[in-house]
């Protein structure tokens, strides 16, 4: 399945996983229609600039600021999920974007909207980068960095769990 023609909004958990694996910039180079809520950048990502290397240039033209009706939706959603997820979900729903997250609550809330687009998880996005990049990456190193630094492992029911674990030789 392809990212919808409107694009993809990432929440902070997916961004952190990509940053941990040094895949954030390659991901943004490959997928031009990726957006991030300005709130997520300001409150959740910029504070990590010292921990992970990335150029803020890559965020240029990708930041979304909510309008009035989206702000109302954010307030409603923030009763169910964290603020960053509320921003990301509201912007994705309102603008018809796909949504990138690994958070179970965020997935449930996003799916509760009748006209939602596709949800993308870290494994799906990481494997997309590995398949579409001209660079040669060591899959095991990438996945190990995500597991060790971000403490992320897909749920055993995830469609890419087996492949993820096989790459790690588990």
DABELHU-V294081 format. One record per backbone hydrogen bond with DSSP energy under -0.5 kcal/mol. CO is the residue of the C=O (numbers start at 1). NH is the residue of the N-H. E is the energy in kcal/mol with one decimal. If there is no record, write none. Layout:
# DABELHU-V294081
co=<CO,CO>
nh=<NH,NH>
e=<E,E>
This chain:
# DABELHU-V294081
co=<4,7,8,8,9,10,11,12,13,14,15,16,17,18,18,19,23,24,25,26,27,30,31,33,35,36,37,38,39,40,40,41,41,45,46,48,48,52,55,56,56,57,59,59,62,64,67,68,69,70,71,72,73,74,76,77,77,82,83,84,85,86,87,88,89,90,91,92,92,93,97,98,99,99,100,103,104,105,106,107,108,109,110,113,118,120,121,122,123,124,125,126,127,128,129,135,137,138,139,140,141,142,143,144,145,145,146,146,146,147,155,158,160,161,162,163,164,165,166>
nh=<7,98,10,35,100,37,15,16,17,18,19,20,21,23,24,22,27,28,29,30,31,32,34,8,10,64,41,42,43,44,45,45,46,48,49,51,52,54,58,59,60,60,62,63,36,38,71,72,73,74,75,76,77,78,79,80,81,86,87,88,89,90,91,92,93,94,95,96,97,96,117,9,101,120,11,107,108,109,110,111,112,112,113,116,99,101,125,126,127,128,129,130,131,132,133,137,139,142,143,144,145,146,147,148,149,150,150,151,152,151,158,161,164,165,166,167,168,170,169>
e=<-0.9,-2.9,-0.5,-3.7,-3.1,-0.5,-1.8,-3.0,-2.0,-2.5,-2.8,-2.8,-1.3,-3.1,-0.9,-1.6,-2.6,-2.3,-2.1,-2.0,-2.8,-0.8,-0.7,-2.3,-2.2,-2.4,-2.0,-2.9,-3.2,-2.0,-1.6,-0.6,-2.9,-2.3,-1.9,-1.0,-2.7,-0.6,-1.6,-1.5,-0.5,-1.4,-2.3,-0.5,-2.7,-2.8,-2.3,-1.7,-1.8,-2.5,-2.0,-1.8,-2.9,-2.4,-1.3,-2.3,-2.2,-2.6,-2.7,-2.3,-3.1,-2.5,-2.4,-2.3,-3.1,-2.6,-2.0,-0.9,-2.0,-0.6,-0.6,-2.3,-0.6,-2.9,-2.4,-2.4,-2.4,-2.7,-2.7,-2.6,-0.9,-0.8,-1.4,-1.4,-2.4,-2.1,-2.4,-3.2,-2.6,-1.6,-2.1,-2.5,-2.0,-2.2,-1.8,-0.7,-0.9,-2.4,-2.7,-2.5,-2.4,-1.9,-2.6,-3.2,-2.8,-0.7,-1.4,-0.5,-1.4,-0.5,-2.6,-1.8,-2.8,-2.8,-2.5,-2.1,-1.3,-2.7,-1.1>
